Amino acid sequence: MLERPFTASVSLPLVSSLQAMAPAVADGPGAGITDEVRDWRGTKRLETSTKPAAATGSEHALAIRDLRVAYGPCVVLDKLTLPPIQPGHVVGVLGPNGAGKSTLLRALARLQAAQGNVTWNGINLLTCPRRTHLNTVSYLPQTLPQASSLLVYEAIESALRSTGGAVHPGMAERRISEIFDQLRIRPLAMRPLQQLSGGQRQMVGLGQVLVRQTPLLLLDEPTSALDLRWQLLALQTVRQRARQAGATAMIAMHDLNLAHRFCDHLVLLGSQGLVAAGPPREVMRPSFLLDAYQVHAKIETTPTHERVIVIERISDD
């Protein structure tokens, strides 16, 4: 019997199952986990549709109008206005370093002062009460969860408790268990964060965001520390959450092909502000990429009709 060094109350049935899984831990975040997706009782679940959930009305869309963000005299975003983003959609925020991707997400998370109008479901996210904002928005920063003695289970549970509202113990156990299975990190549950790799801690950070089940997810480069397999799993899970729950996910990212594959809409920023916004096929154009990144690119089509962005060279202009 493993000693339980928890500082928070935990559900004994789930703790027992996590302890039983502990010996299976290997190097990867989900080593020892099969590809079957199961619900909290261990019953197989059917995969959900990959199509966005039907819009529930324009009042539930995320609307960003005339957003201005500055660091002192340095204006990063000026009068940024985007097309309304409907529930169930994943939005990729692209652009070179310093273009304002992280600044946009930090402004929506109210970690950076901003001016303008950002509304969701009739709520102005820049001025609404803090409790309302907390229950609406989850934010994953670029920095990884701190390497501490906190157990992975405790880290996920503390994120759930941070919502402030009372969560029934049975429901809390179910939500935590689902996150471990969806992200395939159950073998890590009883390990302290200080024993995990950077990629493993990044998956834990994603779990902390998803377990809160807010309707707006702000993810700043959530795959930066992940290898190829875990990049796919992380983005598949985020897209599945958006589809199932009608949530909206905004993801700052650098990989153009992953963005094209997993996002319903793209926001491409450049040194002079917004370059393009819309569906991936409309945004991923060589002329737009040249404007934003100063690189020459071409779009190839694979035998399976997938579009691939190929970067050829840096622009000499």
C-alpha positions as CSV (number, residue, x, y, z in Angstrom):
1,M,0.0,0.0,0.0
2,L,1.5,3.3,-1.1
3,E,1.5,6.2,1.4
4,R,-0.8,9.0,0.3
5,P,1.1,12.3,0.7
6,F,-1.9,14.3,-0.5
7,T,-2.5,17.8,0.9
8,A,-6.1,17.7,-0.5
9,S,-8.9,15.2,-0.1
10,V,-9.0,12.6,-2.8
11,S,-11.4,9.9,-3.8
12,L,-10.2,6.5,-2.5
13,P,-11.5,4.4,-5.4
14,L,-9.6,6.4,-8.0
15,V,-6.5,6.7,-5.9
16,S,-6.4,2.9,-5.6
17,S,-6.8,2.4,-9.4
18,L,-4.0,5.0,-10.0
19,Q,-1.7,3.3,-7.5
20,A,-2.3,0.0,-9.3
21,M,-1.2,1.6,-12.6
22,A,1.9,3.2,-11.2
23,P,4.3,0.2,-11.9
24,A,3.5,0.4,-15.6
25,V,5.2,3.9,-16.0
26,A,7.9,4.1,-18.6
27,D,9.4,7.1,-20.4
28,G,6.5,8.3,-22.5
29,P,3.5,10.2,-21.1
30,G,1.2,7.3,-21.8
31,A,3.5,4.3,-21.8
32,G,1.5,1.1,-21.1
33,I,-1.8,2.6,-22.2
34,T,-3.6,1.0,-25.1
35,D,-5.3,3.0,-27.9
36,E,-8.7,2.2,-26.6
37,V,-10.7,5.1,-25.3
38,R,-12.8,4.3,-22.3
39,D,-15.1,6.3,-20.1
40,W,-14.6,6.6,-16.3
41,R,-16.2,3.2,-15.7
42,G,-13.8,1.5,-18.1
43,T,-16.5,1.1,-20.8
44,K,-15.4,1.6,-24.4
45,R,-16.6,4.9,-25.9
46,L,-17.5,5.6,-29.5
47,E,-15.4,8.2,-31.2
48,T,-17.2,11.5,-31.7
49,S,-17.8,13.4,-34.9
50,T,-14.9,15.4,-36.3
51,K,-17.3,18.1,-37.5
52,P,-17.8,21.2,-35.5
53,A,-20.9,21.4,-33.3
54,A,-23.7,23.3,-34.8
55,A,-23.7,27.0,-33.8
56,T,-26.2,27.8,-31.1
57,G,-26.6,31.4,-32.2
58,S,-24.4,34.5,-32.8
59,E,-24.8,35.5,-29.2
60,H,-22.6,32.5,-28.2
61,A,-19.9,33.3,-30.7
62,L,-16.6,34.8,-29.5
63,A,-16.3,38.3,-31.0
64,I,-13.2,40.3,-30.9
65,R,-13.5,43.9,-32.1
66,D,-11.0,46.8,-32.0
67,L,-8.6,45.1,-29.6
68,R,-5.6,47.1,-28.6
69,V,-2.8,45.8,-26.5
70,A,0.5,47.6,-25.6
71,Y,3.5,47.2,-23.4
72,G,4.1,50.8,-22.4
73,P,4.8,52.7,-25.6
74,C,5.1,49.5,-27.7
75,V,1.8,48.7,-29.3
76,V,1.6,45.0,-30.2
77,L,-2.0,44.7,-31.3
78,D,-3.9,47.7,-32.6
79,K,-7.6,47.7,-33.5
80,L,-7.6,43.9,-34.1
81,T,-11.0,42.7,-35.3
82,L,-11.7,39.1,-36.2
83,P,-14.7,37.3,-37.7
84,P,-17.0,35.8,-35.0
85,I,-15.9,32.4,-33.9
86,Q,-18.7,29.9,-33.4
87,P,-18.8,27.3,-30.6
88,G,-17.3,24.0,-31.4
89,H,-14.5,25.5,-33.5
90,V,-10.7,25.4,-33.1
91,V,-8.8,28.6,-34.1
92,G,-5.1,28.6,-34.8
93,V,-3.2,31.8,-34.1
94,L,-0.2,32.0,-36.4
95,G,2.6,34.4,-37.1
96,P,6.3,35.1,-36.5
97,N,7.9,35.7,-33.2
98,G,6.8,39.0,-31.7
99,A,3.7,39.3,-33.9
100,G,1.3,39.1,-30.9
101,K,0.1,35.6,-30.7
102,S,0.8,35.1,-27.0
103,T,-0.2,38.7,-26.3
104,L,-3.6,38.1,-27.8
105,L,-4.2,35.0,-25.6
106,R,-2.9,36.8,-22.5
107,A,-5.2,39.7,-23.2
108,L,-8.2,37.4,-23.4
109,A,-7.0,35.7,-20.2
110,R,-6.9,39.1,-18.6
111,L,-3.2,38.7,-17.8
112,Q,-2.3,41.7,-19.9
113,A,-4.2,45.0,-19.9
114,A,-6.2,45.5,-23.1
115,Q,-8.7,47.9,-24.6
116,G,-11.6,47.0,-27.0
117,N,-14.6,44.7,-27.0
118,V,-14.3,40.9,-26.5
119,T,-17.6,39.2,-26.0
120,W,-18.9,35.7,-25.5
121,N,-22.5,34.9,-24.8
122,G,-23.2,38.5,-24.1
123,I,-20.3,38.8,-21.6
124,N,-17.6,41.3,-22.1
125,L,-14.6,39.2,-21.1
126,L,-12.4,42.3,-20.5
127,T,-14.7,43.9,-18.0
128,C,-16.9,41.1,-16.5
129,P,-16.6,40.0,-12.8
130,R,-13.5,37.9,-12.1
131,R,-15.6,34.9,-11.1
132,T,-17.5,35.0,-14.4
133,H,-14.3,35.2,-16.3
134,L,-12.8,32.3,-14.3
135,N,-15.8,30.1,-15.1
136,T,-15.6,31.0,-18.8
137,V,-11.9,31.0,-19.7
138,S,-9.1,28.5,-19.2
139,Y,-5.5,29.5,-20.1
140,L,-2.4,27.4,-20.7
141,P,0.8,29.5,-20.8
142,Q,3.9,28.6,-22.7
143,T,5.8,27.9,-19.5
144,L,5.5,24.3,-18.3
145,P,4.0,23.4,-15.0
146,Q,6.7,23.8,-12.3
147,A,8.8,20.7,-11.5
148,S,7.6,20.3,-7.9
149,S,6.8,17.5,-5.4
150,L,3.1,17.8,-6.3
151,L,1.7,14.6,-7.7
152,V,0.1,14.7,-11.1
153,Y,-3.2,13.7,-9.6
154,E,-3.0,16.6,-7.2
155,A,-2.1,19.0,-10.0
156,I,-5.2,18.0,-12.0
157,E,-7.4,18.0,-8.9
158,S,-6.2,21.4,-7.8
159,A,-7.1,22.8,-11.3
160,L,-10.6,21.4,-11.0
161,R,-11.0,22.9,-7.5
162,S,-9.8,26.3,-8.8
163,T,-13.1,26.8,-10.6
164,G,-14.5,27.8,-7.2
165,G,-17.8,26.1,-7.5
166,A,-18.7,23.0,-5.5
167,V,-18.1,19.8,-7.6
168,H,-19.7,16.7,-6.3
169,P,-17.0,14.2,-5.4
170,G,-18.3,11.6,-7.8
171,M,-18.4,14.0,-10.6
172,A,-14.9,15.3,-9.8
173,E,-13.6,11.7,-9.8
174,R,-15.2,11.1,-13.2
175,R,-13.8,14.3,-14.7
176,I,-10.3,13.6,-13.5
177,S,-10.4,10.0,-14.6
178,E,-11.6,11.1,-18.1
179,I,-8.7,13.5,-18.4
180,F,-6.2,10.7,-17.5
181,D,-7.7,8.5,-20.2
182,Q,-8.2,11.1,-22.9
183,L,-4.6,12.3,-22.6
184,R,-3.3,8.8,-21.8
185,I,-1.3,9.9,-18.8
186,R,-2.9,7.6,-16.2
187,P,0.4,5.9,-15.5
188,L,1.8,9.2,-14.4
189,A,-0.9,10.0,-11.9
190,M,1.0,9.1,-8.8
191,R,4.3,10.5,-9.8
192,P,5.6,14.0,-8.7
193,L,5.9,16.6,-11.3
194,Q,9.7,16.9,-10.6
195,Q,10.2,13.3,-11.9
196,L,8.5,14.1,-15.3
197,S,10.0,15.2,-18.6
198,G,9.1,18.5,-20.1
199,G,6.7,16.9,-22.5
200,Q,5.0,14.9,-19.8
201,R,4.6,18.1,-17.7
202,Q,3.1,19.9,-20.8
203,M,0.5,17.1,-21.1
204,V,-0.3,17.6,-17.4
205,G,-0.7,21.3,-18.0
206,L,-3.2,20.6,-20.8
207,G,-5.0,18.2,-18.5
208,Q,-5.3,21.1,-15.9
209,V,-7.0,23.2,-18.6
210,L,-9.4,20.5,-19.9
211,V,-10.6,19.3,-16.5
212,R,-12.1,22.7,-15.8
213,Q,-14.5,22.3,-18.8
214,T,-14.8,26.0,-19.5
215,P,-16.4,27.1,-22.9
216,L,-13.3,29.0,-24.0
217,L,-9.8,27.5,-24.1
218,L,-6.7,29.6,-24.6
219,L,-3.6,27.4,-25.4
220,D,-0.2,29.0,-25.9
221,E,1.9,26.6,-27.9
222,P,0.6,23.5,-26.2
223,T,2.7,21.1,-28.3
224,S,6.1,22.9,-28.1
225,A,7.7,20.2,-25.8
226,L,5.9,17.2,-27.4
227,D,7.2,14.6,-29.9
228,L,5.2,13.9,-33.0
229,R,2.8,11.3,-31.5
230,W,1.9,13.4,-28.5
231,Q,1.4,16.5,-30.7
232,L,-1.3,14.6,-32.6
233,L,-2.9,13.3,-29.4
234,A,-2.9,16.7,-27.8
235,L,-4.5,18.4,-30.7
236,Q,-7.0,15.6,-31.3
237,T,-8.1,15.8,-27.7
238,V,-8.6,19.6,-27.9
239,R,-10.6,19.3,-31.1
240,Q,-12.7,16.5,-29.6
241,R,-13.4,18.7,-26.6
242,A,-14.5,21.5,-28.8
243,R,-16.8,19.3,-30.8
244,Q,-18.3,17.5,-27.9
245,A,-18.9,20.4,-25.5
246,G,-19.4,23.2,-28.1
247,A,-16.3,24.9,-26.6
248,T,-14.1,27.4,-28.5
249,A,-10.3,26.7,-28.5
250,M,-7.7,29.3,-29.6
251,I,-4.3,27.9,-30.0
252,A,-1.1,29.8,-30.6
253,M,1.2,27.6,-32.7
254,H,4.1,27.6,-35.2
255,D,3.6,24.4,-37.1
256,L,1.7,25.4,-40.2
257,N,0.7,21.9,-41.3
258,L,-0.7,21.0,-37.8
259,A,-2.6,24.2,-37.9
260,H,-4.0,23.4,-41.3
261,R,-5.0,19.9,-40.3
262,F,-6.6,20.5,-36.9
263,C,-8.0,24.1,-37.0
264,D,-11.3,25.2,-38.4
265,H,-10.2,28.8,-38.7
266,L,-6.8,30.6,-38.7
267,V,-5.7,34.0,-37.6
268,L,-2.4,35.0,-39.3
269,L,-0.5,37.9,-37.7
270,G,2.5,39.8,-39.1
271,S,4.7,42.6,-38.1
272,Q,2.0,45.1,-39.2
273,G,-0.9,43.4,-37.6
274,L,-3.5,41.1,-39.1
275,V,-2.6,39.5,-42.4
276,A,-5.5,37.2,-42.9
277,A,-8.3,35.4,-41.0
278,G,-10.6,32.7,-42.1
279,P,-10.7,29.0,-43.1
280,P,-7.3,27.3,-43.5
281,R,-7.6,27.0,-47.3
282,E,-8.1,30.8,-47.6
283,V,-5.3,31.8,-45.1
284,M,-2.6,29.3,-46.2
285,R,-1.7,31.1,-49.4
286,P,1.9,31.7,-50.5
287,S,1.3,35.5,-50.7
288,F,0.0,35.6,-47.1
289,L,2.9,33.5,-45.8
290,L,5.4,35.7,-47.6
291,D,3.8,38.8,-46.0
292,A,3.7,37.3,-42.5
293,Y,7.0,35.3,-42.4
294,Q,9.1,36.7,-45.3
295,V,9.5,33.2,-46.7
296,H,8.6,31.7,-50.0
297,A,6.2,28.7,-49.7
298,K,4.2,26.5,-51.9
299,I,1.2,24.3,-51.3
300,E,1.4,20.7,-52.3
301,T,-1.4,18.1,-52.5
302,T,-0.7,14.5,-51.4
303,P,-2.2,11.4,-53.1
304,T,-4.8,11.4,-50.3
305,H,-5.8,15.0,-51.2
306,E,-4.2,16.5,-48.1
307,R,-2.7,19.9,-48.5
308,V,0.9,20.3,-47.2
309,I,2.7,23.6,-46.8
310,V,6.3,23.5,-48.0
311,I,8.7,26.3,-47.0
312,E,11.2,26.8,-49.8
313,R,13.5,29.6,-48.8
314,I,13.8,33.0,-47.0
315,S,12.8,36.0,-49.0
316,D,15.6,38.2,-50.2
317,D,13.4,41.3,-50.1
